[in-house]
Structure formats: structure tokens, C-alpha cells
């Protein structure tokens, strides 16, 4: 994912290390480790923060401060009824004042049958 000024790209290695690589050449810089199920969603408008999220019954979105690698929980999204929910997609406006998330709901029914031979 390319930074807002187009100077670098954020990438995740096979061992879930978050790297920033300059597009004009140079060595990548390690920022922090991510968990296996985290995804990078987007950059902040000023290019100092990357928003990452972890899908699940609720969607926790954290901001990673790129100069320090510090992480802070930004928002938690959860539908009113979490039964069968997997929240997985998050988008925000460049200033992060507006945002949206989506989720899937998968419900099953179990029938109990008695007396079969």
C-alpha cells in the first residue's frame, strides 16, 4: 500500500513484519510485528499512521505510529447482534472523521431428528 505522498510502500513479510520501503531506492525499515490475522487497511492523510485491523465478531482498528512503531486502539466496531458475524472490512476518509465497516452474517439451523431406523 503506497503512502499518501507516494514516497514509500507498506508491506508485510511472511513472518508478519510490517516494513516501509522507499520507492526511490534504499533499505526497507522495520516498523513492528503484526499478528497473523491483521491486515493493513490504509494510511492516515499525513502519512504518519497506518491503520490495521483484525477481523472477527468485532473489528478492532488500531493506528500504528510509523516513527515509533507504537500501537493504539482507534475504534472497535461491532454489530448490535454479533451472532454469526464476521466483521472484516474497514474504510475511513483521509482525515479519519468519517468511516465505515462491513460484515457478513452466516447463520445455520440445526434440526434434531428422533426415531430414525
KOLVEX-853303 format. One line per 3 residues: number of its first residue (from 1); for each residue x, y, z of N, C-alpha, C. Coordinates in nm, 2 decimals, always signed. Example, Ala and Ser with C-alpha at 12.3 -4.5 7.8 and 13.67 -1.06 7.14 Angstrom:
<pts>
1 = +1.32,-0.57,+0.78,+1.23,-0.45,+0.78,+1.32,-0.33,+0.78 ~ +1.28,-0.22,+0.71,+1.37,-0.11,+0.71,+1.29,+0.00,+0.79
</pts>
This chain:
<pts>
1 = +0.09,-0.12,+0.00,+0.00,+0.00,+0.00,+0.09,+0.12,+0.00 ~ +0.07,+0.21,-0.10,+0.16,+0.33,-0.11,+0.12,+0.44,-0.02 ~ +0.22,+0.51,+0.03,+0.19,+0.63,+0.12,+0.12,+0.74,+0.05
4 = +0.06,+0.83,+0.12,-0.01,+0.94,+0.05,+0.07,+1.03,-0.04 ~ +0.20,+1.05,+0.00,+0.29,+1.13,-0.08,+0.36,+1.05,-0.19 ~ +0.33,+0.92,-0.20,+0.39,+0.83,-0.30,+0.54,+0.80,-0.28
7 = +0.59,+0.82,-0.16,+0.74,+0.80,-0.15,+0.77,+0.67,-0.09 ~ +0.68,+0.59,-0.03,+0.71,+0.46,+0.02,+0.59,+0.37,+0.02 ~ +0.62,+0.25,+0.04,+0.51,+0.15,+0.04,+0.52,+0.06,+0.17
10 = +0.40,+0.03,+0.22,+0.40,-0.05,+0.34,+0.38,-0.20,+0.29 ~ +0.45,-0.29,+0.35,+0.44,-0.43,+0.31,+0.45,-0.52,+0.43 ~ +0.40,-0.63,+0.42,+0.40,-0.73,+0.53,+0.48,-0.85,+0.48
13 = +0.58,-0.89,+0.56,+0.66,-1.01,+0.52,+0.59,-1.14,+0.56 ~ +0.65,-1.25,+0.52,+0.59,-1.38,+0.55,+0.58,-1.41,+0.70 ~ +0.67,-1.34,+0.78,+0.66,-1.36,+0.92,+0.59,-1.25,+0.99
16 = +0.51,-1.17,+0.91,+0.41,-1.07,+0.96,+0.49,-0.95,+1.01 ~ +0.60,-0.92,+0.96,+0.67,-0.80,+1.00,+0.63,-0.69,+0.90 ~ +0.59,-0.57,+0.96,+0.55,-0.46,+0.88,+0.67,-0.38,+0.84
19 = +0.69,-0.36,+0.71,+0.81,-0.29,+0.66,+0.76,-0.16,+0.58 ~ +0.84,-0.06,+0.59,+0.82,+0.06,+0.50,+0.94,+0.06,+0.40 ~ +0.91,+0.06,+0.27,+1.02,+0.05,+0.17,+1.01,+0.18,+0.09
22 = +1.12,+0.26,+0.08,+1.12,+0.38,-0.01,+1.11,+0.34,-0.15 ~ +1.03,+0.41,-0.23,+1.02,+0.38,-0.37,+1.13,+0.43,-0.46 ~ +1.21,+0.52,-0.41,+1.32,+0.57,-0.48,+1.45,+0.50,-0.45
25 = +1.44,+0.39,-0.39,+1.56,+0.31,-0.36,+1.60,+0.33,-0.21 ~ +1.67,+0.23,-0.16,+1.71,+0.24,-0.02,+1.66,+0.11,+0.05 ~ +1.71,+0.10,+0.17,+1.67,-0.02,+0.25,+1.53,+0.00,+0.32
28 = +1.46,-0.11,+0.32,+1.33,-0.11,+0.39,+1.35,-0.09,+0.54 ~ +1.26,-0.03,+0.61,+1.27,-0.01,+0.76,+1.16,-0.09,+0.82 ~ +1.20,-0.17,+0.93,+1.11,-0.25,+1.00,+1.03,-0.16,+1.10
31 = +0.90,-0.17,+1.10,+0.82,-0.09,+1.19,+0.78,-0.17,+1.31 ~ +0.71,-0.28,+1.29,+0.66,-0.36,+1.41,+0.62,-0.50,+1.35 ~ +0.58,-0.59,+1.44,+0.53,-0.72,+1.40,+0.37,-0.70,+1.41
34 = +0.31,-0.77,+1.32,+0.16,-0.78,+1.32,+0.12,-0.92,+1.36 ~ +0.00,-0.94,+1.40,-0.05,-1.08,+1.42,-0.08,-1.14,+1.29 ~ -0.10,-1.27,+1.29,-0.12,-1.34,+1.16,-0.25,-1.30,+1.09
37 = -0.35,-1.26,+1.17,-0.48,-1.23,+1.10,-0.50,-1.08,+1.09 ~ -0.40,-0.99,+1.11,-0.42,-0.85,+1.09,-0.39,-0.81,+0.95 ~ -0.46,-0.71,+0.90,-0.44,-0.66,+0.77,-0.42,-0.51,+0.78
40 = -0.34,-0.46,+0.68,-0.32,-0.31,+0.67,-0.44,-0.26,+0.59 ~ -0.51,-0.16,+0.65,-0.62,-0.10,+0.58,-0.59,+0.02,+0.50 ~ -0.53,+0.12,+0.57,-0.49,+0.24,+0.50,-0.40,+0.33,+0.58
43 = -0.35,+0.43,+0.51,-0.26,+0.53,+0.57,-0.35,+0.65,+0.62 ~ -0.29,+0.72,+0.72,-0.36,+0.85,+0.76,-0.32,+0.95,+0.65 ~ -0.39,+1.06,+0.65,-0.36,+1.16,+0.55,-0.22,+1.22,+0.56
46 = -0.17,+1.23,+0.68,-0.04,+1.29,+0.70,+0.08,+1.19,+0.68 ~ +0.04,+1.06,+0.66,+0.14,+0.96,+0.63,+0.22,+0.91,+0.75 ~ +0.18,+0.95,+0.87,+0.25,+0.91,+0.99,+0.19,+0.79,+1.06
49 = +0.07,+0.75,+1.02,+0.00,+0.64,+1.08,-0.05,+0.54,+0.98 ~ -0.04,+0.41,+1.01,-0.11,+0.31,+0.93,-0.22,+0.25,+1.02 ~ -0.34,+0.24,+0.96,-0.45,+0.17,+1.03,-0.45,+0.02,+0.99
52 = -0.45,-0.06,+1.10,-0.46,-0.21,+1.08,-0.58,-0.26,+1.15 ~ -0.63,-0.37,+1.11,-0.75,-0.43,+1.17,-0.74,-0.58,+1.18 ~ -0.81,-0.64,+1.27,-0.82,-0.78,+1.29,-0.96,-0.82,+1.28
55 = -1.00,-0.90,+1.18,-1.14,-0.94,+1.16,-1.18,-1.04,+1.26 ~ -1.31,-1.04,+1.29,-1.37,-1.13,+1.38,-1.52,-1.09,+1.41 ~ -1.57,-1.13,+1.53,-1.70,-1.10,+1.57,-1.71,-0.94,+1.58
58 = -1.60,-0.88,+1.63,-1.59,-0.74,+1.63,-1.47,-0.70,+1.55 ~ -1.46,-0.58,+1.50,-1.35,-0.54,+1.42,-1.28,-0.43,+1.50 ~ -1.16,-0.47,+1.55,-1.07,-0.37,+1.62,-0.98,-0.31,+1.53
61 = -0.98,-0.17,+1.52,-0.89,-0.10,+1.43,-0.79,-0.02,+1.52 ~ -0.66,-0.05,+1.49,-0.56,+0.02,+1.56,-0.48,+0.11,+1.47 ~ -0.42,+0.21,+1.52,-0.33,+0.30,+1.44,-0.19,+0.27,+1.49
64 = -0.10,+0.25,+1.39,+0.04,+0.23,+1.42,+0.12,+0.35,+1.39 ~ +0.18,+0.42,+1.49,+0.26,+0.54,+1.46,+0.39,+0.49,+1.40 ~ +0.41,+0.53,+1.27,+0.52,+0.48,+1.20,+0.66,+0.53,+1.25
67 = +0.68,+0.65,+1.30,+0.81,+0.68,+1.35,+0.85,+0.60,+1.47 ~ +0.75,+0.57,+1.56,+0.79,+0.50,+1.68,+0.75,+0.35,+1.68 ~ +0.66,+0.31,+1.60,+0.61,+0.17,+1.60,+0.50,+0.15,+1.70
70 = +0.47,+0.25,+1.78,+0.37,+0.24,+1.89,+0.23,+0.22,+1.83 ~ +0.15,+0.14,+1.90,+0.02,+0.10,+1.85,-0.08,+0.15,+1.95 ~ -0.20,+0.20,+1.90,-0.31,+0.24,+1.99,-0.44,+0.20,+1.92
73 = -0.53,+0.15,+2.01,-0.66,+0.11,+1.96,-0.73,+0.24,+1.92 ~ -0.79,+0.24,+1.80,-0.85,+0.36,+1.75,-1.00,+0.35,+1.76 ~ -1.06,+0.24,+1.71,-1.21,+0.22,+1.71,-1.23,+0.07,+1.72
76 = -1.34,+0.03,+1.78,-1.39,-0.10,+1.78,-1.53,-0.10,+1.72 ~ -1.55,-0.18,+1.62,-1.68,-0.19,+1.55,-1.74,-0.32,+1.59 ~ -1.87,-0.32,+1.62,-1.94,-0.45,+1.65,-2.09,-0.43,+1.62
79 = -2.15,-0.51,+1.54,-2.29,-0.50,+1.51,-2.37,-0.52,+1.64 ~ -2.49,-0.47,+1.65,-2.57,-0.49,+1.77,-2.60,-0.64,+1.80 ~ -2.61,-0.72,+1.70,-2.63,-0.86,+1.73,-2.52,-0.94,+1.66
82 = -2.42,-0.98,+1.74,-2.30,-1.04,+1.69,-2.31,-1.19,+1.64 ~ -2.43,-1.25,+1.66,-2.45,-1.39,+1.62,-2.41,-1.41,+1.47 ~ -2.32,-1.50,+1.45,-2.28,-1.54,+1.31,-2.21,-1.44,+1.24
85 = -2.16,-1.33,+1.30,-2.09,-1.22,+1.23,-1.94,-1.24,+1.22 ~ -1.89,-1.19,+1.10,-1.75,-1.18,+1.08,-1.73,-1.04,+1.02 ~ -1.69,-0.94,+1.10,-1.66,-0.81,+1.05,-1.52,-0.81,+1.00
88 = -1.50,-0.76,+0.87,-1.37,-0.77,+0.81,-1.32,-0.65,+0.73 ~ -1.41,-0.56,+0.69,-1.37,-0.45,+0.60,-1.39,-0.32,+0.67 ~ -1.28,-0.23,+0.67,-1.29,-0.10,+0.73,-1.23,+0.00,+0.63
91 = -1.30,+0.11,+0.62,-1.25,+0.23,+0.54,-1.28,+0.35,+0.61 ~ -1.19,+0.45,+0.59,-1.21,+0.58,+0.66,-1.18,+0.69,+0.55 ~ -1.23,+0.81,+0.58,-1.20,+0.92,+0.50,-1.05,+0.96,+0.53
94 = -0.99,+1.04,+0.44,-0.85,+1.07,+0.47,-0.82,+1.14,+0.60 ~ -0.92,+1.22,+0.65,-0.90,+1.28,+0.78,-0.95,+1.19,+0.90 ~ -1.00,+1.07,+0.87,-1.05,+0.97,+0.97,-1.16,+1.02,+1.05
97 = -1.23,+1.13,+1.00,-1.35,+1.18,+1.07,-1.47,+1.10,+1.03 ~ -1.47,+1.04,+0.91,-1.58,+0.96,+0.86,-1.53,+0.82,+0.84 ~ -1.61,+0.72,+0.87,-1.56,+0.58,+0.85,-1.68,+0.49,+0.83
100 = -1.65,+0.37,+0.78,-1.75,+0.27,+0.76,-1.69,+0.13,+0.78 ~ -1.77,+0.03,+0.81,-1.72,-0.10,+0.82,-1.83,-0.19,+0.76 ~ -1.79,-0.31,+0.72,-1.89,-0.41,+0.68,-1.87,-0.54,+0.74
103 = -1.97,-0.63,+0.74,-1.96,-0.76,+0.80,-2.05,-0.86,+0.72 ~ -2.02,-0.98,+0.74,-2.10,-1.09,+0.69,-2.17,-1.16,+0.81 ~ -2.29,-1.21,+0.78,-2.36,-1.29,+0.88,-2.39,-1.42,+0.82
106 = -2.34,-1.53,+0.88,-2.37,-1.66,+0.84,-2.44,-1.74,+0.95 ~ -2.56,-1.77,+0.93,-2.64,-1.84,+1.03,-2.68,-1.98,+0.97 ~ -2.68,-2.08,+1.06,-2.72,-2.21,+1.03,-2.83,-2.25,+1.12
109 = -2.90,-2.36,+1.08,-3.00,-2.42,+1.16,-2.97,-2.56,+1.19 ~ -2.99,-2.61,+1.31,-2.97,-2.74,+1.34,-3.10,-2.81,+1.37 ~ -3.13,-2.92,+1.31,-3.25,-2.99,+1.33,-3.22,-3.12,+1.40
112 = -3.29,-3.16,+1.50,-3.28,-3.28,+1.58,-3.39,-3.38,+1.54 ~ -3.35,-3.49,+1.48,-3.45,-3.59,+1.43,-3.44,-3.71,+1.52 ~ -3.55,-3.76,+1.57,-3.55,-3.87,+1.65,-3.63,-3.98,+1.59
115 = -3.60,-4.11,+1.62,-3.68,-4.22,+1.58,-3.65,-4.28,+1.44 ~ -3.53,-4.24,+1.39,-3.49,-4.29,+1.26,-3.43,-4.43,+1.28 ~ -3.46,-4.52,+1.18,-3.40,-4.66,+1.19,-3.33,-4.69,+1.06
</pts>
